[in-house]
Amino acid sequence: MKNMGNITSSAGWTRSPKAMVLGITAVLALSLGACGVIAENDDRNSSATASPPAAEAPTPTRTPAPNPTPGRGPACPELRCTSITVTGDMLVHAQLWQQARADAAAAGLPGYTFVPLLEGQRRYIANSDLAICHQETPVATPEGPFSAYPSFNVPPQIITASKDVGYKACTTASNHTIDRGTDGLLRTLDALDAAGLKHTGSYRTEAASKEILMLETDAAKVAVIIGTYGHNGQIPEYPWLVDELDPAAMIAKATQAKAMGADIVLGVMHAGDEYASEANAQQQDVAHALVDSGQFTMIYGHHTHSVLPIENYKGTWIVYGLGNGITELSPWYVVNNEGLLVRAQFSQNAAGAWTASDLSWAPSVIVRDPYRWCSVASDAPQGVCASPAADAETHQRTQAVVESMGAAAAGAHELLITKEK
């Protein structure tokens, strides 16, 4: 039987059996929309919290500014715009940390650097107002020991590299979040905080699990709400440690986020069938339920290690699967080596409502010798990635999947970064 005595983390918090009971109560309350606060997610200091408004209070709408706030990216069709870039799983295998060690040595640096691996993403991120990554796995201490599949414990330098190329926040709820138990989860949050990256999806405390990550651009406040389908058969030490793929709980958080001033609410799903080219029933049911609630501005997902379709459902974009942000090269599943970078532009109209005004995507592939993330978009911003023929095949395969649910007809298009200023 598990020892249920108090535990103390590296971050200095303690939990007891009583806290576990309170955690269960909190989850039930959240599913009823009865709790939740807004924070920039410094979950080590929850003193700056706000009381939830009365249930009948109207959702505030930000009045358009008198001066244009066009944001980065495509031309803004309204007075105010903001653009958000999202990518898939940061999945670090042994080949990648060996490359990071070689890159560090070549640069005369100690340890590991993943910046060269991610460098190709920098230009895309720079042409957006906000970029969000997905840190799928827990991190180890800087010198290890490290491990890959099936129980990950990866170099924390992947987090500093993500910050270096321009990400502002990362989601952390996945089927690998508790690969290294509560200690691994805490190490990951510590590393994110140390790098200056905001985060949501896993938590140090029950109180932090009720908070909602709010990110700000010059034009808008953006809430990020995530859930994972499971934990590879493992059970989190406390039920509030990791956000689950629970539509009711996610909708309750989204409702609270809007009541607290969020202009844009992103719903994030870590779910699906690995190496598939179609969204499964769970993904579609959850995504549609989130959209039907009227509380979400866009839905996107990861986990399958393959690119999945983009759908416009009732006027709201659903990006079912972004594939891998980074990974090793699989000799068995070519789709594992591919990914999708998506940038959504949101505009606020004269009435104050925010909607997606542009949705663009760039296909990518991982190459090796050296290992690098490389865009295979039609404008080839990094030149040839694998080979002209292989790049063309990746582009064709990605486009066919992305557009298989009518995305092109609904207005989604390829992102040609070299054509932008």
Phi, psi and omega in degrees: 000140184292137176290117184258025176290171178301146174236149177237128182270174175295341179272354173094013180260160179233152178220144181233174175305324178298320180296325180296319177298318179296326179297317178298318178300320181295319180297317179297320180295320180297320180296341177265003179072024187266354182213174179132136177229166183252137177206162173279011171072033165275084191281009171272349181224096183259021182286332182268072180245159181246145177285137180295144180288166176300147185302329184273359182295138180290151177287123181291148177236128181290130178285133179306138181292151179293333179258143180300141174231081191285336182072177180271163178100216184292165178302138183274122181280351181235191180287324183231135176219155171212147183238142185231129178253135178229148179225174186271203188298130166274097188244098188267115174256174185302322181299327182284320179285335172294321175296319180296324177292318178295321179293322178295316180298319180296330180268002182073026182254152175281157171072236190224142170224127178261004182300314178301325178299320184266355191307324182298339180280341188302317183297321178294315182296323181296335179263029172221162181275339184205138177230137183234127177255177176234109177274095189287327190246158173289158179249154178268187169288162188305329182256009177090195008287151181252156174210154179248210183303139009264352182237099190281146174202091197250164180300132181290350179296344174296329180287317178294327177292321178299318177296318183300319183277355171124357178294144177256335183208159176223143170273154187227000181275120179205177177287353178251002186305321183252026176307323181249030176069194180296324181298319178294321176299316181293320177302320181294316178295322177298317181293320177297315179297318181296327180278348182083025177259129174288161184202158175203153179124331175219154196216156175275327187225160176298319180298318180296328181294342179272347181282162181239130178292121177241123179246147182239136168251182179297335187250337192211160170256129186242123176261142180236125183229124187234158172209145177250149184288338183175191188223034179056038177085353178275161179239124177303145182301325176228144186293343181266000184297323186226138178287130180265161179279079184239104184305319181298315180293321180293321178293321178298318178294319180296318178300316179295320179300316179294321179296334180266007172109008177293133176273322183233132179238120178260128174258130186238128181244126171257095189194171175121176179265126184299137177066017179280168173239008178227150174286138179276179185297320180299314180300314182292319181296314181294313181301316180294323178296320179296315179295316182299336179292339182077009185257352185245144181264330176201151177238139172214166185209172176205182177122323191286349184061032177204152177286137179240170184294162170249134182234142170255106185250113179055037177086001180244134181283136172236115176259101191291327182202125182268002183066205181266136169289308170218152177191171172282170178275125178271130176281351185253325185237101182297329181294338178297334185273000187247157180209181183220128171256126183239133174240125177248131172259133178243140182236145175256123182276180184298334179278352178099358183275143178257129176220162178287125179253349177202138177225117182230157184219149176232125179281149181221166177214152173265131176242165181229172184061056002269163175292128179210148165281135185217130179280131174251028174299160186300333180274000175044063185296339179251010185081201179289136180268282178270297174200159179306318182291315181294320178298318180296321179294317178298316179299313182297315181296316180296314181299319181299318180289312182304320186266007186288349177244025173087019184297319183296316180296332180275354175115355177291143184212167180288143179267113179255092190293331181288346179273353181262154179289000000 
